[in-house]
Amino acid sequence: MSEKNPQSLSPGQRLADRFAVHLARWYQETHPEPSEATGRLLMRAAREASLATAEGHVCADLSEWTEDERAGLQASGLVACPEEAGVLPLVLDGGARLYLQRYFQLERTLADALIGLAKPVEAMPSPLAEKRLNELFDDGGNGEADWQKLAAGMALLSRLTIISGGPGTGKTTTVIKLLACLLTDQPDCRIALAAPTGKAAARMVEALHGQVARLSADGMLPPELAEKLPREARTLHRLLGVRPEGGFRHDRDHPLAIDLLVVDEASMLDLALASRLLEALPDGARLILLGDKNQLAAVEAGAVFAEIAADAGLTPERVQALARLTQTSREAIVSPPAIQSTPLSDAVVWFTRNYRFHEAPGIGELASMINQRMGETPSQDPPALVWLKSGATPNITWVPDEGEHLSASLQNSLLAGYADYIASLPARVTESTDLAAIFAAFNQFRVLCAIHDTARGMDALNRSIAESVRRHTGQGFEIGPGSDWYSGRPIMVLSNDYTSRLFNGDIGIALYGGEEGALQVYFPAEGGDGYRAVPLVRLPEHDTAFAMTVHKSQGSEFPRIALVLPAVSTRVVTRELLYTGVTRARSEVLLVSPESVLKVAISKRTSRRSGLLARLQESRLTRPV
């Protein structure tokens, strides 16, 4: 039990305490002569397992427990081993990983599905598909490995393809071309596009449409194939069909009616959603996961994408098949060293060449150096910090502000980022109002934060910017004293609401409009066709969106961003957070952080405890060939 005052405990800590008490009581009621020592062990273990999931881990690490303590847990009758996992509340595996039963089963389900997918398809690509592949990815015959072409070849040869790359590395372009190759052999292939959030799904469609238009204009994509490419993307929750009572409409017994699923921003997948998604894939379907192994993991438990994308190794047999299919020399196809060996050989490819940041190279350079970690010795500054101190490029500005509150000049800089947006706001929405221009002006800039609280967190910065916007637009409290509402207030939806058709991550802007001139929130319509107004009373949970957390910014990109880190380092300020925040920008970054916080962030990786790789190995060894 926690020794803290119950009033000061977090919800996760209170839940862990209740679970520990429940498990101890269960043990006492099911044993005629319960051991007090075993009861204490169970309470301690139950609390650790519950707290681990609340902190984003899949399991707790009991490696520092003695062998006798772990043996005592298993002798309690309430802790199963993996071979016997069933209805007992806890599972302890051979790696001293302790799971809540649900998370162990999710991990095992996901591992089984991945191993089942990671095998060659029965039918090889036809000569026509092979010809199209080499036409679409014309490398000029320079003999070097074109990893975009190789990734497309891998997707034609296997049911599972995992593509990891940062923004601008060509993931979308590759997908369009490989879909064209696949449709060449399977004209009736049922393709679904999806992403974890509505914003990511909308960006996926926008990017795909842009690439289709470009390739069609260049004569590289035949009209009959362009016509067959999917035109919409859905959130994963909409794809799976959330039931009002909980759970999904599509599962193992009611699979999706698709032949291929492409998931963008897959680094945002948590263990539960990834497991349910793969469970709903029909037999024989293909899966392509697009993400960035260096980005932040999901808010919920698990770091699925980073784990399964950790090894881009290729077997000699796959190298030979790819060399023949893509007309690449075998010697040129050299896999990079693995971060960690996994059983997913031949399924993973890393994109490292960037095509987006040639006009703003500083962003790509900074992102790369963040991932170089520290200097050669602990006393040396990390390369990213050395580079920032040099002021090497004009599109990256570092302000080493150390104050508890941001300086007045910095607050003015944040407000100035929204100057064009403020100027675009109309007194009232009419038929002639260009809502697209208002949204475009808002999306030119965003303030990103590491945390919610403190004077440098999301909540305080949203209040500060909102007050300034009200002063600049001359707005008081029209809705009522103390109200958060005003014309021009941008909001982000925080939960899925299927009644109002608003989803986690959707962005709307409050404006006066309609027949009675009431304040309403305007959202882009589904499919990108116009805008729709939603009354304030119908809005699901939401936040003001001048500033957002880096976590919430995943799946979004902006021409300019300001990344504000706290005055003192916290658990969440890591290399992945810094990298993710910086790479949300396309052209300019304003980085506000004390030097000490930056150094800690670059040196600290996000750590998520999991046994997914162990489950993958177990599944590979037990699955029939």
Secondary structure, DSSP 8 states (H G I E B T S, - for coil): ---S-GGGS-HHHHHHHHHHHHHHHHHHHH-SS--HHHHHHHHHHHHHHHHHHHTT-SSEE-TTS-HHHHHHHHTTTSEE-GGG-SSSSEEE-TTSEEEEHHHHHHHHHHHHHHHHHSSB-SS---HHHHHHHHHHT--TT-SS--HHHHHHHHHHHBSEEEEEE-TTSSHHHHHHHHHHHHHHH-TT--EEEEESSHHHHHHHHHHHHHHHHHHHHTT-S-HHHHTTS---EEEHHHHHTB-TTSSBS-SSSS--S-SEEEESSGGG--HHHHHHHHHTS-TT-EEEEEE-TTS---SSS--HHHHHTS-----HHHHHHHHHHHT--GGG------SS--S-TTSEEEE---SSTTSSHHHHHHHHHHTT-S-SSTTS--HHHHHHHHT--TTEEEE----SS--HHHHHHHHHTTHHHHHH--SS--TT--HHHHHHHHTTEEEEES-SSSTTSHHHHHHHHHHHHHHHHT---SS-TT----TT-EEEE-S-BTTTTB-TT-EEEEEEETTTTEEEEEEE-GGGSSEEEEEGGG--SEEE-SEEEHHHHTT--EEEEEEE--SS--TT--HHHHHHHHTTEEEEEEEE--HHHHHHHHH--------HHHHHHHHHHHS--
